[in-house]
Amino acid sequence: MIEERKVWTPGDLPLDRWNRFASTEIDAVHQHMVHAFCPHDLSTEGGVPPIAFRHNQATLRSSTFNATDYGLPYGRVSVSIPPAEHCFLVQFVLSGQAQFAHQGRTFVLRPGQMSVLSPHEPIRQITDAGCRHFTVKLDRPHLERLLHEDFGHRTRPLIFSPDPIAIDGLAGSFAQFVRAVVEDMDDGDSGFVHPRAIGTTEEMLGRLLLTSVPHNYSHDYAMEPRNVATPYYVRRAEELIRERYHEQLTLSDLISASGVSGRSLHFGFRRFRDDSPMGYLKRYRLERARAMLKEMQGSGVTVTEVALANGFLHPSKFSQDYARRFGELPSFTLKKA
């Protein structure tokens, strides 16, 4: 199990530069948290403990990072949340402990663990004195879009197991990525939230969560990358490449055939084919050209004719790419006995 200091170092709350709200009034805290998360009931238990509440929050697009400390010297804060419908809540405890009741389970979350609370059932959370916690709020439509890109049509809502899991292995990768983004944002100018990167940052959060925490699509996701079935949108682009590799295909053609965004198609090819879509197209053309060169040995065909027949408009560039991939010039392959 990864200790708390390996997720966040002891000290003040994360996102110190992003203080959203602080108060000693429980009613004001309640109103603020309703606005920041969703409607819920909030009350104190164990007498009437004073509070010194702090909430730090940073936002990507549809996701937020939230560091919270009720500042309780004793007693507890109880929160009852009805089905939220629109978001998943990834919970970490930074110090102390918190108790949860969700999906018919009751469990305690401690440092070194994480839990994902799904939006389809109510949640009861009891925060003990001395507990500081961190919540990643992820948009439900965003996560379900990622599932759709991987598996196409779905017939059931996404539901995570809420059981606490140790922050190591795949879950450790998710936690370390969260920490990297949060610390970068806390330091000032963050590349993770640059307009050209923020969408990828949010997509990476979602994909890491889907691969690190058990859910009702885990058997499809296959958890281990080598066993993951190739998504339908990658297969669609590949089918177009196989059918029309000899034509002047463009990236727009591949995106249109795939049925997803260019960013998603690029991510899919990088993940499942270790290449970009256009890089994969070039590689496929080179393989076809090599097979043709071997088949046409002694036929009188030229390297230029082979290049053009396989979609390469510039024979000299074809020869360079061919030599880099196969370690010999295409003319050598053509003449080889």
Phi, psi and omega in degrees: 000136178280129182286163182305320184296341179272351174260304170224138179287148179301154180137215183286173178297147170300163179062042181300329179286348187246042179296123183262323186197145174214139182196158173249007182254119185297324180293320178294322177298316180300311180299319180296315183291328174298316180291322184284330184241282183190165177301139179195168175260140181225134178208163176256152179230159180079047183093206178238077184290142172290153179235153172226073191285140173222139177224117174254135184215133173234146187239139169268247173259286178255001183248151176226151172253133187225120174251127188227138175218118178282347178065038183278126173280336176200176180076192183215159172248128180250130180235128176244119187245123175289170177309121187279335176070321192252356184209152170259144181243114177266118189253133169235147171251126182272325176205156183071214179204160176225147180251143182228148169231119186198138179055038179075009179245150172236128184209161178250134178252130183234168175304143182090004179230163172219157180216145178246123180259125184270158189273001188271349180226158181293161181230136170239126181235130176241116182261119181282163175301139179084000181274128169243135182225162183230131183235130171258117180263116184245135184292129181298311178302326179296312180295321180290331175295319178298319176298318181298321179296327181278324190236359182073222185297134177243150182245356183216151180290154177286129179225123176270151168288130181277353185303134178302137175235148181292143180276077172210176182057227181296320177297326176296324178296317178299312182297320180292326177292318176303313181299317181299316180295313183297314181294325178294319178292324180292333181282345179130239181293115185248128175293335182295334182252012174299143182308330180275351184242341190297324178296319178293322177301313182292323178294321179296319176304311182296316183290322177296321179295317181295334180266351187249342183238132180301140177208178187284001172247010184299325180293332175281320181291333174068001172057307178274126185306324184292342182259358184289128177295141180297128181300153183300326185288329174291318180297323179296317178295321178296321179298319178296319179298316181295325182281326190228029182299332182280351178267172180273072179292146176245167176299324179298324177297316181293319178298315181298318180292327185286326182083010177233179180288161178300321180296317180293321179295318178298316179299317181297317179292321178297320184285317188258342181235001178052040181198166172278164178303314181288328175295320178295320177300314179298316180298318179296317179298319180296320178296318178295320180296319179297317178298321180291320178300318180292321181291329187262014178301129179080004183270346183092358177293150181257163177298321179299317180296320178294317180301312182294324181293341182247020172090007179264118183275341184239100184303323181293320177292322176301316181297320178296313181296320180297314181296322179295323184278320189248355176077016176204157178285151179299329178297326178292317178299320183293326184269347185296138181288000000 
